[in-house]
Amino acid sequence: MQSEDSDLEFEFYLADRLGRTVAELRESLSQDEYVAWTVYFGRKAQRNELAMKTAKRGR
């Protein structure tokens, strides 16, 4: 159930970022493109977290 909740949350996040509705995303995005977006934003979050940790250590 938790995975389904996080998938739905990401769908709303992505729709918001792309200026579309969830229904529009579901109609137009292939499964491969959806997975690519999840990987992209996951890696982006990791880079941001690493940068924050690095900045804290530099203080």
Stockholm file with secondary structure:
# STOCKHOLM 1.0

chainA/1-59         MQSEDSDLEFEFYLADRLGRTVAELRESLSQDEYVAWTVYFGRKAQRNELAMKTAKRGR
#=GR chainA/1-59 SS CHHHHHHHHHHHHHHHHHTCCHHHHHHHCCHHHHHHHHHHHHHHHHHHHHHHHHHHHTC
#=GC SS_cons        CHHHHHHHHHHHHHHHHHTCCHHHHHHHCCHHHHHHHHHHHHHHHHHHHHHHHHHHHTC
//
